[in-house]
């Protein structure tokens, strides 16, 4: 875990920004010794956001499966996905 003070952030923004990009993990910013903010690169943030969104979709799918909602075989799902990708590539 990386922790920096708000004063350090003000004085060394470039170095902290480089650290955020290199490590691709959150940097905790403190103010008067108390945790205040979390700083991370946009790429790391977007990756975490995508993972959270995928997990939410998987939870919904699992809830649907457990409640007995009808499902489709994997090979049909793969074909549908492939068709959608092909459509996007053609447009």
C-alpha positions as CSV (number, residue, x, y, z in Angstrom):
1,X,0.0,0.0,0.0
2,X,1.3,3.4,-0.9
3,X,0.5,6.4,1.4
4,X,1.4,10.0,0.8
5,X,0.5,13.2,2.6
6,X,-1.5,16.0,0.9
7,X,1.5,18.2,1.3
8,X,3.7,15.6,-0.5
9,X,1.1,15.5,-3.3
10,X,1.2,19.2,-3.7
11,X,5.0,19.3,-3.8
12,X,5.7,16.1,-5.8
13,X,2.7,15.6,-8.0
14,X,4.7,14.4,-11.0
15,X,6.5,11.7,-8.9
16,X,3.3,10.6,-7.4
17,X,1.6,10.5,-10.8
18,X,4.4,8.4,-12.1
19,X,4.1,6.0,-9.1
20,X,0.4,5.7,-9.8
21,X,1.0,4.7,-13.4
22,X,3.9,2.4,-12.6
23,X,2.2,0.5,-9.8
24,X,-1.4,0.6,-11.2
25,X,-2.7,0.5,-7.6
26,X,-4.3,3.1,-5.3
27,X,-2.2,5.7,-3.5
28,X,-3.8,6.8,-0.2
29,X,-3.5,10.5,0.4
30,X,-3.6,11.7,4.0
31,X,-4.5,15.1,5.5
32,X,-3.3,15.8,9.0
33,X,-2.4,12.1,9.4
34,X,-5.9,10.9,8.5
35,X,-6.8,9.1,5.3
36,X,-8.6,11.5,3.0
37,X,-8.4,10.5,-0.7
38,X,-7.4,7.7,-2.9
39,X,-5.5,8.5,-6.1
40,X,-5.0,6.2,-9.0
41,X,-4.2,6.3,-12.7
42,X,-7.2,6.4,-15.1
43,X,-6.1,3.1,-16.7
44,X,-6.1,1.4,-13.3
45,X,-9.4,2.9,-12.4
46,X,-11.0,1.8,-15.6
47,X,-9.7,-1.7,-15.2
48,X,-11.1,-1.9,-11.7
49,X,-14.4,-0.5,-12.8
50,X,-14.6,-3.1,-15.7
51,X,-13.9,-5.9,-13.2
52,X,-16.6,-4.7,-10.8
53,X,-19.1,-4.4,-13.7
54,X,-18.3,-7.9,-14.9
55,X,-18.7,-9.3,-11.3
56,X,-22.1,-7.5,-11.0
57,X,-23.2,-9.1,-14.3
58,X,-22.0,-12.5,-13.1
59,X,-23.9,-12.2,-9.9
60,X,-27.0,-11.3,-11.8
61,X,-26.6,-14.3,-14.0
62,X,-25.9,-16.6,-11.0
63,X,-29.1,-15.3,-9.3
64,X,-31.1,-16.0,-12.5
65,X,-29.6,-19.5,-12.7
66,X,-30.4,-20.3,-9.1
67,X,-34.0,-19.0,-9.5
68,X,-34.5,-21.5,-12.3
69,X,-34.7,-19.0,-15.2
70,X,-34.3,-20.7,-18.6
71,X,-30.8,-20.7,-20.0
72,X,-29.2,-21.4,-23.4
73,X,-26.4,-23.8,-24.2
74,X,-22.9,-22.5,-24.3
75,X,-22.4,-23.1,-28.0
76,X,-25.4,-20.9,-28.8
77,X,-24.3,-18.2,-26.5
78,X,-20.8,-18.2,-28.2
79,X,-22.4,-18.0,-31.7
80,X,-24.6,-15.0,-30.6
81,X,-21.5,-13.2,-29.2
82,X,-19.5,-13.9,-32.4
83,X,-22.4,-12.6,-34.5
84,X,-22.5,-9.4,-32.4
85,X,-18.8,-8.9,-32.8
86,X,-18.9,-9.5,-36.5
87,X,-21.8,-6.9,-36.8
88,X,-19.7,-4.3,-34.9
89,X,-16.6,-5.0,-37.1
90,X,-18.7,-4.6,-40.3
91,X,-20.2,-1.2,-39.2
